[in-house]
Amino acid sequence: MPTRTRTPRGTTREPVRVARPVVITSQTALDPKECAFRRALQNLRYRACDDDDITLLRSRIAGRSEEVSVNQEQFRNVSIITSLNRDKDQINSTNSARFASENGQVLEDFYSFDKLNSGEPKRIDPKKARRIYSKAKSISKAMQIGLWNQPPCTSEQIPGKLSLCIGMPVMIRYNEATELCITRGQEARIVGWSAMKYPKWPGRKYLDVLYVELINPPHPVNLPHLPKNVVPLTRNSESIEAQLPNDEYVRISRSQIPVLPNFSMTDYSSQGKTREFNVVDLAECRNFQAVYTCLSRGTSLAGTLIVRDFEDTLLRGELDGALRQEYRELEYLTIITDLLYNGDLPANVLKATRWDTIRAYREWKAADGEGKDSAPQFAQDDEFEPPTEKIVYEINTIHATNKRKMRDEHGTRPVKRRKTHAPQSVLANSTWAAPTGPVWDEADWSCPYDAWTFIMHWLWVSDRVKWSRVLKTYSESMRTMITELEFMQQRDPEEELSHVRDVWRDTLRDCHPGDYPAGRMGTDIIALSEHLLGSSFSATQVSTACVGCRRKSNEWSYSGTSLGRVCSIGDAALSIQNFVDDCRAPLRTCDSCDGEVYIKNVYSDVLAFQVVETSDLLFNDRIDIKDWGTYRLAGIIYYGGDHFTARVVTRDNKVYFHDGIDGGHSTYEGILGRSFPNPNLGKCGDRTPSFAVYVLADRLNIRRDSDTESD
């Protein structure tokens, strides 16, 4: 139904913000404090908060108690809702630096392309001070630096300089592709970018493509060769009026990626959002509608945090008569809608405008609806009479139509452009792309083969020469896998990796006929791992040697196990490092010479630890083995629900998850030990670890001879 806010003649006021009621979760619906919070919001809607409401809201001001603090994990990186753009820019700038520091990263600066625009000034708002425009005929170097260093609020929220890092939360500022959820206001996090060197500005870069992972999009987005919900954003050119440091304005055309850091947003941008944890700054709110908009984004009082104190006058006071009537008419329309839905009201009561509909309802109530108890009587008196002029809705803009027509009639002479060299690409983030894995084979169940292919492929990519030489000696199936990886064309990684998996799986079946039947059947992951790595686990039978008399023997041991290419970890170990230390500790005392007897460990560049019946095992990102070197965690295979999945950990400790059923893409989960804590490796959804794969990072002799690691 068309509606319009009405203002009495001779008066002016701000547009009314009609916010939807707050969403309350079932867990907090019966909590007395949550009920009081809902009551406070209802009173705030009418600017009628009492002392109890204000006291309740002030109890959520940061610093009032230990449990109400911005340092709490649930509030730490939540976008703060504020009213002023200048406050939003300052919060974004400060928290961008903090986020990068906490995650061990450095902010990368990417600059916009600016050029003077000869367009007409925008219509002047009579309420604002008149703008003074620069008379410059071109953008000088000093002017360009000034434009880049200005905050986004001075250039219509199109930043001259974007300071970004991997994992940073951002907000999309342009409706680029609604079908892909790339819409204005959509929240996302950065997963990578491709950048170019800025011409004639040494040391500066500009973004060519920014890759972001959408946060809670309306529907899943799957693009070819990209992880789930990861989309590319390209530069967009806009004509804007930018403010210079000397307060003069200049009309420019700016080309930049339409995103901003999302550590803060305005109350206007927050409209329509529902947030479990809601951090707000009410001190600069212009009116009580803005306060209501900020507070009603949260789902509970416990999830609400107010950054600083506020004035009582924002929450209580007189309500404008026109606004009172606006609320009353909205309640009338709600009642009419309910009656129409329940069939208690004839359809002809519904008219084109709200006033005609309410008038028709009153007439119906006075005649046919007089005996209807379910239909209440509306008051006949209105504080302001409905408008008598005819309402006209315009669809086309006449000015834009005439402007386009004049351009088509007169035409313009083609502009000669100077030849320019292609910009030189900067490999600003060469490993931004999430590792690709094979797609699950529904006809011939392949999840354990997918997991091993995913881990070994990314290990091989980290150092192709080294791992091709090492891994080809393990087994025929491993040799086949590495050979197929070497001949990949990298045109369609998902399809090519699925082919690699199929080829080495066929080789494995040829080498071990009957052990790996085809079709919709399960696979023994232990046997598969042993055959692929070319090493069998000897359980409790170990080889020992005495350091005193050099006596060697094979014996059964129930208290220790050997360290080799494939080994098993029981529930006694606290961590992988603890298990390795136990394997290298003395087993017993020699019967002949009273010397220490050690279990003989078999050196390998790859160590696969089978995890058996342990839930609290800590997976170290690095383990140190004396005389062998330092090993890093390369990946973990998980099992649960008759299905295998995998995580890989890259050389710079980035964690990616892959499930072939969801496709060939993988999902970035964070940096191990920082944004992704090590204990999180102990579970993957409902699945538990089955195998942990560690690989040699550097050897001791290499470390002595070189300052760089071999991996």
C-alpha angles and dihedrals in degrees: 000000000000112000133179133191110242126215122190116242115269095024133092131197140158120275114272116250108214106194124193118248116276118264113238121196120229092244092063100034095097099038109114092222091051090050088051089049091054090049090051091052092049090051091045090056088065094036089246105122114154129210092273091054093050092046090051093051092046089056087070095057111122114260097023089109139001093256092053104066139122088231092069112110095238092055101034101094099020114127110254115229111222135160105231125067092215090058090047092053093049092049091048093050095048096044094045089062091045093049093050092048094049092050095046095247138124123232113246116213118219119186133212129237110243131185132167117267122209094204124130120270116264120258109285117241106226090213093061131068116269113263123238112216127211116247094210115136094205140014110265123205092256091049092049092051089048091052092049093050095050118102119252092254088071094055105044093271093300104121123222091206126030116199107197144163136181114286095018115143114241138176123227112233102191137059096237102152118358092185089060093045090249093140138142109278096020111140121224144156127235118252100167150320146207117228140186134215110259110244115246092359107094114210095017127109137193129206120254098176130001118201116208135176111228115234114224096338118191089254135003116276119210117181123180114272092002129102120256114292092003113131134175122241120202132198118279126201119222134175108231143161109241126194119230124216089258090058093251118130129228130191110230141162108234126196114199142132105273099236137107132194109269104219088109138018135182123254088248092057092046094061111119095020125120115202130188090205113036121188114185140176110210099171095092098039111132097214144353092272089063090049090050091049091052098046098041092061089077125083097213145013091243090057093050123095124181112204099208142357123284140201120269090224090071090065105039139030141089120333120223113252094231090052091050089054090046091057092044092052091048089054089050090052090049090054092047091050092051092049092049091049092050092047095244094120130057116247094235090073089075109091137176097267135034095245094052089047094051091045091050090049092052091050091048092048091052091052123021096007098052094106096044107111093185090060110073124214115254120219113257097215122086123190089218126028118237115257116271097202120097114260114231121193114206119206105177125052108232094199093056092046093052092045092053091046092053091049092051093048100047099030125195132254115253112258117232111232126205115242112253132191120246111266115259112246120235116212088220094161111012095174099044093114115092113241114266124229137186123279116248115260107228095188095048107029108235110168097120090046089048091053095051092043091051094051098041094046093055090044090052091048091056091065114359097182096048098044095042088057094045104038098046089069095059104075143328092258091050090048089052092050095051092045091053091048090054091056097047112129093208091223097115107010095183094054093040094050090048087054091049090053092050093049097051091041089056089049090051091051091049091051094046107030115196096015097089111036118193125240135048096337136118126255131222102243092195095055090042092053093047094049093045094049093039095235133104126212112241096201110204098352110097139170115238137189133191117228090209108049095014090233114165127200145155114238144158116259127184095176100054142029136201126255114235147126091300120024137155129237120207131200094273095074118091096196141353090260090051091052092049091050090051091051090055096045121100112278097205144317119288115253092217107044105008088242124142117274117212131192112246110244121202114227118231137165088223123049119190114193116200109213113217125187098329126127104173099049113138115222106213115212088219131024126191120217115187114242091004103066138230121325125200129207109258102174149329128224116213130200133197139124091026090297137104126216132171146213125205125203115206126215090266091051098255112153123217129181125211132189114175091208089066091049138265096304125096131213125238110231104176143270114313112246093015121047089003110048118217094240089063088072089071092076136031106191105297093340129097130211117276102171132011116200121207124182133195111269099181137343124231095243091050090049091055094051099042139034092218129076120245090227 
